[in-house]
Amino acid sequence: MRLRLPIDLLLVNVSTTVLIIVVSLLPSDSLRIIVGLPFLLFFPGYTLIAALFPRKGALSNMERIALCFGLSITVVPLIGLILNYAWEVKLYSVLTSIGLFIVGTSAVAFYQRWILPEDERFEPRLRINIPWWRENRLDRALNLLLILSVFGAIGTMAYVVSNPKVGESFTEFYMMGREGKAADYPRELTLGEEARLILGIVNQEHEAAEYKVKIACDGETVAEIGPIIVDYKERWEQEVSFAPAEAGPNQKLEFLLYKGTSAEPQQTLRLWVNVNGAP
């Protein structure tokens, strides 16, 4: 059985390698989107279709092209979903996973073609004429609708990717014990004794933000921290200390988080402590 090099699969895999390198090196997200569209919208579906339908005549050219786009649009989100649960969804993990999918399905497609008789193997050929246009009116209309649907899906995905919707803006504000756990908070103090715990801020505001923290005991400020500058998606953690000014049971400690120049606290954490008199 003579082995013929599958030019289409070779071109897809070489192009995939080049696109992965280019996308990894490009500094602009917009350029990455433009360059990466073939990698996302065509190659995964093409190699999968090649593996599923290696026989000549199993699909018409138009059906094969349409399925390439359709399956790519289906496969890529599934890969992202698997990554979200199994690993992490980041640029290099996505590029690596889709690249491995293309290589793996290409290997299956190559084997499927190799075991077929040579005259039954699918071999793509570029033709300038449009034979489907000479078919009856119904077939022409369906083929045209298929083409428009494919390009519509491509355009819609390109728009969504290039104009991502900004997610909800919020700030995470939390406190932990000195061991870095949500436990072992200072609840029994002696008057004059400093209490210590860890405060944390995570900025999910889609931009850098300035914060200030006030610590109040029964409504009276006992400590103030800030200004605190936290970049988007960055985390700030710091051990803070404070000392209540009066003895008394069940005193309410409040940790008030202010954002920017706002006079009203964005979030408030509360802790009740017993402050005993001096020994």
URUR-V724160 format. One record per residue. RES is the residue in one small letter. PSI is psi in degrees with one decimal (999 if undefined). NEAR is the number of other C-alpha atoms within 8 Angstrom. Layout:
[[RES;PSI;NEAR] [RES;PSI;NEAR]]
This chain:
[[m;122.4;3] [r;137.6;4] [l;120.1;5] [r;134.4;4] [l;123.9;5] [p;99.3;8] [i;-40.1;6] [d;-44.0;8] [l;-37.1;10] [l;-45.5;9] [l;-41.2;8] [v;-44.0;9] [n;-37.8;11] [v;-44.9;8] [s;-38.8;8] [t;-45.2;11] [t;-45.0;9] [v;-43.8;8] [l;-39.1;11] [i;-43.7;10] [i;-45.6;8] [v;-47.0;9] [v;-36.5;11] [s;-31.6;8] [l;-22.0;6] [l;133.6;9] [p;-21.4;6] [s;132.6;6] [d;-35.5;7] [s;-43.7;7] [l;-37.9;10] [r;-40.8;11] [i;-46.4;11] [i;-47.5;7] [v;-33.9;11] [g;-6.2;10] [l;-46.4;10] [p;-37.4;8] [f;-35.6;11] [l;-37.3;11] [l;-10.9;13] [f;-49.8;12] [f;-47.7;14] [p;-42.4;17] [g;-36.2;16] [y;-47.9;13] [t;-33.0;13] [l;-43.5;14] [i;-38.8;12] [a;-34.9;11] [a;-35.9;13] [l;-31.9;7] [f;73.5;8] [p;-11.3;13] [r;138.1;10] [k;135.1;9] [g;-3.0;6] [a;-32.7;7] [l;149.9;8] [s;164.4;7] [n;-42.5;6] [m;-41.2;7] [e;-40.7;8] [r;-44.9;10] [i;-45.2;9] [a;-42.6;11] [l;-31.5;11] [c;-48.4;16] [f;-45.5;13] [g;-45.5;10] [l;-33.8;11] [s;-44.8;15] [i;-25.1;11] [t;-42.2;8] [v;-43.9;10] [v;-47.2;11] [p;-34.2;8] [l;-40.2;8] [i;-42.3;11] [g;-38.5;10] [l;-42.7;8] [i;-42.8;9] [l;-38.5;12] [n;-33.4;9] [y;-30.2;7] [a;-27.4;6] [w;-109.2;7] [e;148.2;8] [v;95.0;9] [k;169.1;6] [l;-52.4;7] [y;-32.4;7] [s;-38.0;10] [v;-46.9;12] [l;-44.8;9] [t;-44.3;8] [s;-45.7;9] [i;-38.7;11] [g;-43.3;11] [l;-36.9;8] [f;-43.9;9] [i;-44.3;13] [v;-43.0;9] [g;-46.5;8] [t;-29.7;12] [s;-40.6;14] [a;-41.4;8] [v;-43.5;9] [a;-40.9;14] [f;-44.0;11] [y;-41.5;8] [q;-39.9;10] [r;-37.1;11] [w;-34.0;10] [i;-8.8;6] [l;153.7;9] [p;147.4;8] [e;-36.4;7] [d;-5.5;4] [e;-4.1;8] [r;143.0;12] [f;128.1;9] [e;111.3;7] [p;140.8;5] [r;136.8;4] [l;124.2;4] [r;138.1;5] [i;-33.8;4] [n;163.2;4] [i;85.3;7] [p;-30.3;6] [w;-18.9;8] [w;-17.2;6] [r;1.0;7] [e;179.8;8] [n;169.8;6] [r;-39.9;6] [l;-45.9;6] [d;-39.2;9] [r;-43.9;12] [a;-42.4;8] [l;-42.0;8] [n;-42.1;10] [l;-41.8;8] [l;-37.8;8] [l;-44.2;9] [i;-45.5;9] [l;-37.0;8] [s;-42.2;8] [v;-50.2;11] [f;-32.6;8] [g;-42.1;8] [a;-41.0;8] [i;-46.1;9] [g;-41.4;8] [t;-44.9;8] [m;-41.0;8] [a;-41.1;10] [y;-44.9;8] [v;-40.9;9] [v;-40.4;8] [s;-16.0;8] [n;67.0;6] [p;142.9;6] [k;129.9;5] [v;128.0;4] [g;-178.7;4] [e;138.5;5] [s;131.0;7] [f;169.8;7] [t;131.9;9] [e;129.8;9] [f;124.1;10] [y;165.3;8] [m;151.5;10] [m;161.2;14] [g;174.1;14] [r;-19.2;11] [e;4.6;6] [g;23.0;7] [k;157.7;8] [a;58.8;8] [a;177.4;6] [d;40.9;9] [y;149.7;9] [p;109.3;10] [r;-19.9;8] [e;114.7;8] [l;159.0;12] [t;142.0;11] [l;128.1;13] [g;-14.0;8] [e;137.8;7] [e;131.9;9] [a;145.3;9] [r;137.8;11] [l;177.3;13] [i;129.7;13] [l;145.9;12] [g;146.6;12] [i;132.8;11] [v;122.5;12] [n;114.1;16] [q;34.9;11] [e;3.5;11] [h;15.2;8] [e;162.8;7] [a;145.4;10] [a;152.5;12] [e;133.3;10] [y;163.8;13] [k;141.3;13] [v;129.9;11] [k;139.4;13] [i;121.7;13] [a;142.8;13] [c;114.9;12] [d;42.2;8] [g;-9.7;6] [e;130.9;6] [t;127.0;9] [v;-14.6;12] [a;156.8;8] [e;136.8;9] [i;132.8;8] [g;173.9;7] [p;148.8;7] [i;117.5;8] [i;121.5;8] [v;123.7;13] [d;163.4;9] [y;131.4;11] [k;9.1;8] [e;159.2;8] [r;136.1;9] [w;129.2;8] [e;140.7;8] [q;141.5;7] [e;129.0;9] [v;154.6;8] [s;152.3;8] [f;157.5;10] [a;116.1;10] [p;145.5;11] [a;-18.8;7] [e;154.2;6] [a;154.8;11] [g;152.0;9] [p;153.1;8] [n;48.2;8] [q;141.0;11] [k;115.8;10] [l;132.0;12] [e;136.6;14] [f;108.3;11] [l;124.6;13] [l;123.6;13] [y;138.2;14] [k;130.0;11] [g;-133.9;8] [t;13.2;5] [s;137.6;7] [a;-13.8;5] [e;137.4;5] [p;139.4;10] [q;-39.2;8] [q;157.8;8] [t;131.4;9] [l;145.7;9] [r;146.6;8] [l;131.3;8] [w;131.4;9] [v;154.6;13] [n;126.0;12] [v;111.8;15] [n;157.8;11] [g;166.5;8] [a;138.7;6] [p;999;3]]
